[in-house]
Amino acid sequence: MVARTTDVRLAIDGGTPVRAAPWPAYDNGDAYVADDDVAAALHALRSRRYFRYDTRPHEATETGALEAALCRYFGAAHALGCASGTTALALGLLALDLPAASDVICPAFTFAATPSAIILAGHRPVLVECDDDLQLDPDDLRRKVAAGARAIVVVHMRGFAADMPAIAGIADEFGVPIVEDAVPALGVRLHGRPLGTWGRVGAFSTQSDKALNTGEGGFVLTDDATVYSRAVVYSGAYESRMARHFTDPPDLDDLSLPLFSWRMDEIRAALARAQLARLPGRLAAHRRNYDRVAAALDGRPDVAVRRPVAPGAYLGEALLLRLPDTAAACWFARALRAEGIGVRAFGDPDDVNVRAFWNWRFLFPDRAAVRAAYPASTAAVGRTVDIPLSANLTGDDCAQLVDAVDKVAAALPGRYR
Ligand SMILES: Cc1ncc(COP(=O)(O)O)c(C=O)c1O
């Protein structure tokens, strides 16, 4: 147990910070790694076979075995390892075989990789407004699907499930497919069903701050054999290697599609498979930390914890707090950082965040115009602060986070204007 601070003077005003140690996060070396993971990666290294397609039977390769394990874990018919979450999304979209330059919907609140993947697949991102809880606004979604969008990319942003039954209702009404960007929500369930298995395709990442961490990497899930076979070919299963993925291979000319070489390699696959075996423990740790902190912070007037669409429909790897407005959120994040908590305000102009859509100059050269075009999302994203919650947080870490939020929240009124 660490001593709890009694200094009520804020650290930004010269007081003693609640916490001196760095806040655990993947970019300062925090990782959920066990000896088994290291042994699995070393075994793959020592095998001298790093390429997924070789003379071994498919199921004897690390990547083939990982894909089989992912199918079992998610209850999906097909899984395909690939190079990243972005390429998983692009593979899913490419495999849908939409007309070139189709309008494809994604939420205004997402990581810049989501619209980037839509562009990579040769389509045009169309943003949909978000509500106060940073969830897709169903009315705006319906309007934009009715206007001719050909697919919907749903994002389970910061590990919180999107409202899949409502979104699937709209998608079905207009006959458009859903691709799930489940990158931030690996292992989360909604109404008992894993995220990433609700849409035609689910896309995941195994980059370092995801629930499976192989440095970089990703995978695609689908029950659709045609979509799967096309994704396999795009990913780089050339010269009949596509057939290794099927007992009964579909009729697809593997040179009728371009080859992008977005394959997963054997070392990452070995690491991911070892971690998949320990995923339930990691998910439980996230849930324990998140629930402890969220319960302690519940009910504050000016600092609201993001609400899930259903009980338990979140990963717990990120705590999102809603402040009265952008100025409050920016001040709050600065004050909380001074107390030793790793926190960012999405809307802080001095800390440019790729999750704020108005910063996506590759899509929106005019920042003011895009903010005006999406007023609800501008306000909702702007007043939110984001705190990563490592699976390795201790009870003391959680208590310090609650103390720091309490301390800064008590000083909030009148401080930020
Ligand atoms: C919502 C979302 N989609 C896609 C990605 C891209 O994943 P990757 O970095 O593996 O390409 C990320 C990365 O964090 C993400 O948060």
The ligand as an ORCA input file, in Angstrom:
! r2SCAN-3c Opt
* xyz 0 1
  C     -10.040      2.123    -33.922
  C      -8.762      1.701    -34.559
  N      -8.792      1.215    -35.800
  C      -7.672      0.834    -36.450
  C      -6.434      0.930    -35.821
  C      -5.212      0.528    -36.586
  O      -4.549     -0.606    -36.083
  P      -3.040     -0.840    -36.504
  O      -2.210      0.155    -35.772
  O      -2.741     -2.244    -36.097
  O      -2.964     -0.671    -37.989
  C      -6.348      1.435    -34.518
  C      -5.048      1.533    -33.843
  O      -4.937      1.801    -32.682
  C      -7.545      1.825    -33.863
  O      -7.538      2.322    -32.630
*
